[in-house]
Amino acid sequence: MELSELRVKIDELDVGIVKLLEERFSLIEEIIKVKDNQGLKIEDKKREEEIIEKLSSSNLDKEMIKEIYSIIFRYAKNAQNNSLQE
Protein backbone atom coordinates (compact mmCIF):
# COMPACT_ATOMS: atom_id res chain seq x y z
CA MET A 1 0.00 0.00 0.00
CA GLU A 2 1.26 3.47 -0.86
CA LEU A 3 1.95 6.15 1.75
CA SER A 4 -0.76 8.37 0.28
CA GLU A 5 -3.33 5.55 0.62
CA LEU A 6 -2.31 4.95 4.23
CA ARG A 7 -2.64 8.65 4.97
CA VAL A 8 -6.14 8.69 3.49
CA LYS A 9 -7.09 5.84 5.81
CA ILE A 10 -5.59 7.72 8.79
CA ASP A 11 -7.53 10.85 7.80
CA GLU A 12 -10.77 8.87 7.65
CA LEU A 13 -10.10 7.39 11.10
CA ASP A 14 -9.34 10.85 12.50
CA VAL A 15 -12.69 12.15 11.24
CA GLY A 16 -14.38 9.19 12.93
CA ILE A 17 -12.57 9.82 16.21
CA VAL A 18 -13.69 13.46 16.21
CA LYS A 19 -17.29 12.45 15.47
CA LEU A 20 -17.22 10.05 18.42
CA LEU A 21 -15.80 12.77 20.66
CA GLU A 22 -18.60 15.10 19.54
CA GLU A 23 -21.14 12.41 20.41
CA ARG A 24 -19.48 11.81 23.80
CA PHE A 25 -19.52 15.50 24.66
CA SER A 26 -23.11 15.94 23.50
CA LEU A 27 -24.13 13.73 26.42
CA ILE A 28 -22.73 16.23 28.93
CA GLU A 29 -25.97 18.23 29.21
CA GLU A 30 -27.87 15.08 30.15
CA ILE A 31 -25.15 14.06 32.60
CA ILE A 32 -25.30 17.50 34.25
CA LYS A 33 -29.06 17.18 34.77
CA VAL A 34 -28.76 13.71 36.30
CA LYS A 35 -25.88 14.69 38.57
CA ASP A 36 -27.70 17.85 39.65
CA ASN A 37 -30.93 15.94 40.40
CA GLN A 38 -29.02 13.34 42.39
CA GLY A 39 -26.76 15.84 44.15
CA LEU A 40 -23.62 14.28 42.67
CA LYS A 41 -20.28 16.01 42.23
CA ILE A 42 -18.96 16.77 38.76
CA GLU A 43 -15.74 14.87 39.37
CA ASP A 44 -15.95 11.11 39.86
CA LYS A 45 -12.44 9.68 40.17
CA LYS A 46 -13.76 6.15 40.67
CA ARG A 47 -15.64 6.30 37.36
CA GLU A 48 -12.56 7.70 35.62
CA GLU A 49 -10.42 4.86 36.98
CA GLU A 50 -13.02 2.30 35.87
CA ILE A 51 -13.01 3.69 32.34
CA ILE A 52 -9.23 3.68 32.10
CA GLU A 53 -9.01 0.17 33.53
CA LYS A 54 -11.62 -1.13 31.08
CA LEU A 55 -9.93 0.50 28.09
CA SER A 56 -6.49 -0.64 29.20
CA SER A 57 -7.38 -4.20 28.27
CA SER A 58 -6.83 -3.24 24.62
CA ASN A 59 -3.53 -3.71 22.83
CA LEU A 60 -2.67 -0.04 23.29
CA ASP A 61 -0.20 1.26 25.81
CA LYS A 62 -1.95 1.88 29.15
CA GLU A 63 -0.05 5.14 29.78
CA MET A 64 -1.15 6.46 26.40
CA ILE A 65 -4.78 5.67 27.22
CA LYS A 66 -4.41 7.38 30.62
CA GLU A 67 -3.00 10.52 28.98
CA ILE A 68 -5.67 10.68 26.28
CA TYR A 69 -8.50 10.14 28.73
CA SER A 70 -7.14 12.55 31.32
CA ILE A 71 -7.52 15.23 28.61
CA ILE A 72 -11.03 14.04 27.73
CA PHE A 73 -12.02 14.00 31.42
CA ARG A 74 -10.60 17.49 31.98
CA TYR A 75 -12.54 18.93 29.05
CA ALA A 76 -15.73 17.14 30.12
CA LYS A 77 -15.43 18.54 33.66
CA ASN A 78 -14.76 22.03 32.28
CA ALA A 79 -17.81 21.77 30.06
CA GLN A 80 -19.94 20.65 33.01
CA ASN A 81 -18.62 23.50 35.18
CA ASN A 82 -19.27 26.02 32.42
CA SER A 83 -22.78 24.72 31.88
CA LEU A 84 -23.59 24.98 35.58
CA GLN A 85 -22.35 28.59 35.67
CA GLU A 86 -24.69 29.62 32.83
DSSP file (Angstrom, degrees, kcal/mol; ACC not computed):
  #  RESIDUE AA STRUCTURE BP1 BP2  ACC     N-H-->O    O-->H-N    N-H-->O    O-->H-N    TCO  KAPPA ALPHA  PHI   PSI    X-CA   Y-CA   Z-CA
    1    1 A M              0   0    0      0, 0.0     2,-0.1     0, 0.0     0, 0.0   0.000 360.0 360.0 360.0 140.6    0.0    0.0    0.0
    2    2 A E     >  -     0   0    0      1,-0.1     4,-2.1     4,-0.0     5,-0.2  -0.378 360.0-116.9 -77.2 155.7    1.3    3.5   -0.9
    3    3 A L  H  > S+     0   0    0      1,-0.2     4,-2.5     2,-0.2     5,-0.2   0.897 116.1  54.5 -58.0 -42.7    2.0    6.1    1.7
    4    4 A S  H  > S+     0   0    0      1,-0.2     4,-1.8     2,-0.2    -1,-0.2   0.876 108.0  49.4 -62.4 -37.3   -0.8    8.4    0.3
    5    5 A E  H  > S+     0   0    0      2,-0.2     4,-2.0     1,-0.2    -1,-0.2   0.896 110.8  49.9 -68.1 -40.3   -3.3    5.5    0.6
    6    6 A L  H  X S+     0   0    0     -4,-2.1     4,-2.3     1,-0.2    -2,-0.2   0.893 109.4  51.8 -64.4 -39.3   -2.3    5.0    4.2
    7    7 A R  H  X S+     0   0    0     -4,-2.5     4,-2.7     2,-0.2    -1,-0.2   0.867 106.4  53.7 -66.8 -35.4   -2.6    8.7    5.0
    8    8 A V  H  X S+     0   0    0     -4,-1.8     4,-2.3     2,-0.2    -1,-0.2   0.924 109.3  48.7 -62.7 -43.6   -6.1    8.7    3.5
    9    9 A K  H  X S+     0   0    0     -4,-2.0     4,-2.3     2,-0.2    -2,-0.2   0.913 111.4  49.6 -62.2 -42.7   -7.1    5.8    5.8
   10   10 A I  H  X S+     0   0    0     -4,-2.3     4,-2.6     1,-0.2    -2,-0.2   0.923 109.9  51.6 -61.0 -44.4   -5.6    7.7    8.8
   11   11 A D  H  X S+     0   0    0     -4,-2.7     4,-2.0     1,-0.2    -2,-0.2   0.903 109.3  49.9 -59.7 -42.0   -7.5   10.9    7.8
   12   12 A E  H  X S+     0   0    0     -4,-2.3     4,-1.9     1,-0.2    -1,-0.2   0.910 111.2  48.7 -63.6 -42.3  -10.8    8.9    7.7
   13   13 A L  H  X S+     0   0    0     -4,-2.3     4,-2.5     1,-0.2    -2,-0.2   0.901 108.5  54.2 -63.8 -40.8  -10.1    7.4   11.1
   14   14 A D  H  X S+     0   0    0     -4,-2.6     4,-2.3     1,-0.2    -1,-0.2   0.899 106.9  50.8 -61.3 -40.6   -9.3   10.8   12.5
   15   15 A V  H  X S+     0   0    0     -4,-2.0     4,-2.2     1,-0.2    -1,-0.2   0.911 111.0  49.6 -62.1 -42.0  -12.7   12.1   11.2
   16   16 A G  H  X S+     0   0    0     -4,-1.9     4,-2.2     2,-0.2    -2,-0.2   0.891 108.5  52.2 -63.9 -40.3  -14.4    9.2   12.9
   17   17 A I  H  X S+     0   0    0     -4,-2.5     4,-2.2     1,-0.2    -2,-0.2   0.922 110.2  48.5 -62.2 -44.3  -12.6    9.8   16.2
   18   18 A V  H  X S+     0   0    0     -4,-2.3     4,-2.5     1,-0.2    -2,-0.2   0.896 109.5  52.4 -64.7 -39.7  -13.7   13.5   16.2
   19   19 A K  H  X S+     0   0    0     -4,-2.2     4,-2.2     1,-0.2    -1,-0.2   0.905 109.8  49.1 -62.0 -40.7  -17.3   12.5   15.5
   20   20 A L  H  X S+     0   0    0     -4,-2.2     4,-2.6     2,-0.2    -2,-0.2   0.887 110.0  51.1 -66.1 -38.4  -17.2   10.0   18.4
   21   21 A L  H  X S+     0   0    0     -4,-2.2     4,-2.7     2,-0.2     5,-0.2   0.911 108.8  51.6 -64.1 -41.4  -15.8   12.8   20.7
   22   22 A E  H  X S+     0   0    0     -4,-2.5     4,-1.6     1,-0.2    -2,-0.2   0.923 111.3  47.6 -59.1 -43.7  -18.6   15.1   19.5
   23   23 A E  H  X S+     0   0    0     -4,-2.2     4,-0.7     2,-0.2    -2,-0.2   0.908 111.5  50.8 -63.7 -42.4  -21.1   12.4   20.4
   24   24 A R  H >< S+     0   0    0     -4,-2.6     3,-0.9     1,-0.2    -2,-0.2   0.924 112.9  45.4 -61.4 -44.9  -19.5   11.8   23.8
   25   25 A F  H >< S+     0   0    0     -4,-2.7     3,-1.3     1,-0.2     4,-0.3   0.735 100.9  67.1 -74.8 -21.5  -19.5   15.5   24.7
   26   26 A S  H 3< S+     0   0    0     -4,-1.6     3,-0.5     1,-0.2     4,-0.4   0.727  93.5  61.8 -69.2 -18.9  -23.1   15.9   23.5
   27   27 A L  T <X S+     0   0    0     -3,-0.9     4,-2.3    -4,-0.7     3,-0.3   0.585  79.4  88.6 -79.3  -9.8  -24.1   13.7   26.4
   28   28 A I  H <> S+     0   0    0     -3,-1.3     4,-2.9     1,-0.2     5,-0.2   0.884  81.5  55.6 -59.4 -41.6  -22.7   16.2   28.9
   29   29 A E  H  > S+     0   0    0     -3,-0.5     4,-1.8    -4,-0.3    -1,-0.2   0.903 110.7  45.5 -59.3 -41.0  -26.0   18.2   29.2
   30   30 A E  H  > S+     0   0    0     -4,-0.4     4,-2.2    -3,-0.3    -1,-0.2   0.901 112.0  51.7 -67.9 -40.3  -27.9   15.1   30.2
   31   31 A I  H  X S+     0   0    0     -4,-2.3     4,-2.9     1,-0.2     5,-0.2   0.904 107.3  53.4 -62.4 -41.7  -25.2   14.1   32.6
   32   32 A I  H  X S+     0   0    0     -4,-2.9     4,-2.7     1,-0.2    -1,-0.2   0.919 108.9  49.2 -59.8 -44.5  -25.3   17.5   34.3
   33   33 A K  H  X S+     0   0    0     -4,-1.8     4,-2.6     2,-0.2    -1,-0.2   0.928 113.2  46.1 -62.1 -45.5  -29.1   17.2   34.8
   34   34 A V  H  X S+     0   0    0     -4,-2.2     4,-2.0     2,-0.2    -2,-0.2   0.936 114.6  46.8 -63.9 -46.9  -28.8   13.7   36.3
   35   35 A K  H  X>S+     0   0    0     -4,-2.9     5,-2.9     1,-0.2     4,-0.6   0.904 113.4  49.2 -63.1 -40.5  -25.9   14.7   38.6
   36   36 A D  H ><5S+     0   0    0     -4,-2.7     3,-0.8    -5,-0.2    -2,-0.2   0.923 111.6  48.5 -64.8 -44.4  -27.7   17.8   39.7
   37   37 A N  H 3<5S+     0   0    0     -4,-2.6    -1,-0.2     1,-0.2    -2,-0.2   0.827 117.6  41.9 -63.7 -32.3  -30.9   15.9   40.4
   38   38 A Q  H 3<5S-     0   0    0     -4,-2.0    -1,-0.2    -5,-0.2    -2,-0.2   0.422 110.8-119.4 -96.8   0.9  -29.0   13.3   42.4
   39   39 A G  T <<5 +     0   0    0     -3,-0.8     2,-0.2    -4,-0.6    -3,-0.2   0.828  58.5 157.1  67.0  32.2  -26.8   15.8   44.2
   40   40 A L      < -     0   0    0     -5,-2.9    -1,-0.2    -6,-0.2     2,-0.1  -0.593  43.0-112.1 -91.6 151.6  -23.6   14.3   42.7
   41   41 A K        -     0   0    0     -2,-0.2    -1,-0.1     2,-0.2    -5,-0.0  -0.378  20.6-123.7 -74.1 157.9  -20.3   16.0   42.2
   42   42 A I  S    S+     0   0    0     -2,-0.1     2,-0.3    35,-0.0    -1,-0.1   0.937  95.9  65.9 -66.1 -46.8  -19.0   16.8   38.8
   43   43 A E        +     0   0    0     34,-0.0     2,-0.3     1,-0.0    -2,-0.2  -0.621  56.9 175.9 -84.5 133.6  -15.7   14.9   39.4
   44   44 A D     >  +     0   0    0     -2,-0.3     4,-2.2     1,-0.1     3,-0.2  -0.751   4.2 178.9-136.4  86.4  -16.0   11.1   39.9
   45   45 A K  H  > S+     0   0    0     -2,-0.3     4,-2.7     1,-0.2     5,-0.2   0.848  82.0  57.0 -59.2 -36.9  -12.4    9.7   40.2
   46   46 A K  H  > S+     0   0    0      1,-0.2     4,-2.3     2,-0.2    -1,-0.2   0.930 108.0  47.0 -61.6 -44.8  -13.8    6.1   40.7
   47   47 A R  H  > S+     0   0    0     -3,-0.2     4,-2.3     2,-0.2    -2,-0.2   0.906 111.4  51.7 -62.4 -42.4  -15.6    6.3   37.4
   48   48 A E  H  X S+     0   0    0     -4,-2.2     4,-2.4     1,-0.2    -2,-0.2   0.920 110.4  48.2 -61.1 -44.1  -12.6    7.7   35.6
   49   49 A E  H  X S+     0   0    0     -4,-2.7     4,-2.7     1,-0.2    -1,-0.2   0.893 109.9  52.8 -63.2 -40.1  -10.4    4.9   37.0
   50   50 A E  H  X S+     0   0    0     -4,-2.3     4,-2.5     2,-0.2    -2,-0.2   0.911 109.8  48.5 -61.8 -42.6  -13.0    2.3   35.9
   51   51 A I  H  X S+     0   0    0     -4,-2.3     4,-2.5     2,-0.2     5,-0.2   0.943 113.4  46.1 -63.1 -48.2  -13.0    3.7   32.3
   52   52 A I  H  X S+     0   0    0     -4,-2.4     4,-1.6     1,-0.2    -2,-0.2   0.910 113.1  49.9 -63.0 -42.2   -9.2    3.7   32.1
   53   53 A E  H  < S+     0   0    0     -4,-2.7     4,-0.3     2,-0.2    -1,-0.2   0.925 112.1  47.8 -62.2 -44.5   -9.0    0.2   33.5
   54   54 A K  H >< S+     0   0    0     -4,-2.5     3,-1.0     1,-0.2    -2,-0.2   0.912 115.1  44.7 -63.3 -43.1  -11.6   -1.1   31.1
   55   55 A L  H >< S+     0   0    0     -4,-2.5     3,-1.5     1,-0.2     5,-0.3   0.717  99.5  71.5 -75.5 -20.1   -9.9    0.5   28.1
   56   56 A S  T 3< S+     0   0    0     -4,-1.6    -1,-0.2     1,-0.3    -2,-0.2   0.576  78.8  77.1 -72.9  -8.2   -6.5   -0.6   29.2
   57   57 A S  T <  S+     0   0    0     -3,-1.0    -1,-0.3    -4,-0.3    -2,-0.1   0.512  79.5  93.1 -79.2  -2.2   -7.4   -4.2   28.3
   58   58 A S  S <  S-     0   0    0     -3,-1.5     4,-0.1     1,-0.1    -3,-0.0  -0.150  97.4-100.2 -77.0-178.4   -6.8   -3.2   24.6
   59   59 A N  S    S+     0   0    0      2,-0.1     2,-0.1     3,-0.0    -1,-0.1   0.436  91.3 104.1 -83.5   0.6   -3.5   -3.7   22.8
   60   60 A L  S    S-     0   0    0     -5,-0.3     2,-0.2     1,-0.1    -2,-0.1  -0.445  87.7 -87.5 -82.5 157.4   -2.7    0.0   23.3
   61   61 A D     >  -     0   0    0      1,-0.1     4,-2.0    -2,-0.1     3,-0.2  -0.442  31.5-139.4 -64.1 128.8   -0.2    1.3   25.8
   62   62 A K  H  > S+     0   0    0      1,-0.2     4,-2.5     2,-0.2     5,-0.1   0.866 101.7  53.7 -61.5 -38.3   -2.0    1.9   29.2
   63   63 A E  H  > S+     0   0    0      2,-0.2     4,-2.3     1,-0.2    -1,-0.2   0.881 107.1  51.9 -64.9 -37.4   -0.1    5.1   29.8
   64   64 A M  H  > S+     0   0    0      2,-0.2     4,-2.6    -3,-0.2     5,-0.2   0.927 110.1  48.5 -64.0 -44.1   -1.2    6.5   26.4
   65   65 A I  H  X S+     0   0    0     -4,-2.0     4,-2.8     1,-0.2     5,-0.3   0.919 110.5  51.8 -61.4 -43.7   -4.8    5.7   27.2
   66   66 A K  H  X S+     0   0    0     -4,-2.5     4,-2.0     1,-0.2    -1,-0.2   0.913 111.6  46.9 -59.2 -43.5   -4.4    7.4   30.6
   67   67 A E  H  X S+     0   0    0     -4,-2.3     4,-1.5     2,-0.2    -2,-0.2   0.939 113.6  47.0 -65.0 -47.5   -3.0   10.5   29.0
   68   68 A I  H  X S+     0   0    0     -4,-2.6     4,-1.9     1,-0.2     3,-0.2   0.933 116.3  44.2 -60.6 -46.5   -5.7   10.7   26.3
   69   69 A Y  H  X S+     0   0    0     -4,-2.8     4,-3.1     1,-0.2    -1,-0.2   0.780 104.8  61.1 -75.1 -25.4   -8.5   10.1   28.7
   70   70 A S  H  X S+     0   0    0     -4,-2.0     4,-2.0    -5,-0.3    -1,-0.2   0.884 108.2  46.7 -64.8 -34.8   -7.1   12.6   31.3
   71   71 A I  H  X S+     0   0    0     -4,-1.5     4,-2.4    -3,-0.2    -2,-0.2   0.926 112.9  48.2 -68.9 -45.7   -7.5   15.2   28.6
   72   72 A I  H  X S+     0   0    0     -4,-1.9     4,-2.3     1,-0.2    -2,-0.2   0.929 113.0  48.3 -60.2 -45.7  -11.0   14.0   27.7
   73   73 A F  H  X S+     0   0    0     -4,-3.1     4,-2.7     2,-0.2     5,-0.2   0.913 110.2  52.0 -61.8 -42.9  -12.0   14.0   31.4
   74   74 A R  H  X S+     0   0    0     -4,-2.0     4,-2.3    -5,-0.2    -1,-0.2   0.930 112.1  45.1 -61.2 -45.9  -10.6   17.5   32.0
   75   75 A Y  H  X S+     0   0    0     -4,-2.4     4,-2.4     2,-0.2    -1,-0.2   0.875 112.2  52.1 -67.0 -36.3  -12.5   18.9   29.1
   76   76 A A  H  X S+     0   0    0     -4,-2.3     4,-2.2    -5,-0.2    -2,-0.2   0.916 111.1  47.0 -64.9 -42.6  -15.7   17.1   30.1
   77   77 A K  H  X S+     0   0    0     -4,-2.7     4,-2.7     2,-0.2    -2,-0.2   0.899 111.9  50.8 -66.2 -39.7  -15.4   18.5   33.7
   78   78 A N  H  X S+     0   0    0     -4,-2.3     4,-2.8    -5,-0.2    -2,-0.2   0.921 110.2  49.6 -62.3 -43.1  -14.8   22.0   32.3
   79   79 A A  H  X S+     0   0    0     -4,-2.4     4,-2.2     2,-0.2    -2,-0.2   0.900 111.7  48.4 -63.2 -40.5  -17.8   21.8   30.1
   80   80 A Q  H  X S+     0   0    0     -4,-2.2     4,-2.0     2,-0.2    -2,-0.2   0.918 112.5  48.3 -65.5 -43.4  -19.9   20.7   33.0
   81   81 A N  H  X S+     0   0    0     -4,-2.7     4,-1.5     1,-0.2    -2,-0.2   0.926 112.5  48.8 -61.9 -44.4  -18.6   23.5   35.2
   82   82 A N  H  X S+     0   0    0     -4,-2.8     4,-0.8     1,-0.2    -1,-0.2   0.886 110.4  51.0 -63.4 -39.0  -19.3   26.0   32.4
   83   83 A S  H  < S+     0   0    0     -4,-2.2     3,-0.5     1,-0.2    -1,-0.2   0.873 108.8  50.9 -67.3 -37.1  -22.8   24.7   31.9
   84   84 A L  H  < S+     0   0    0     -4,-2.0    -1,-0.2     1,-0.2    -2,-0.2   0.801 107.1  54.8 -70.0 -28.0  -23.6   25.0   35.6
   85   85 A Q  H  <        0   0    0     -4,-1.5    -1,-0.2     1,-0.2    -2,-0.2   0.675 360.0 360.0 -78.6 -17.5  -22.4   28.6   35.7
   86   86 A E     <        0   0    0     -4,-0.8    -1,-0.2    -3,-0.5    -2,-0.1   0.474 360.0 360.0 -77.6 360.0  -24.7   29.6   32.8
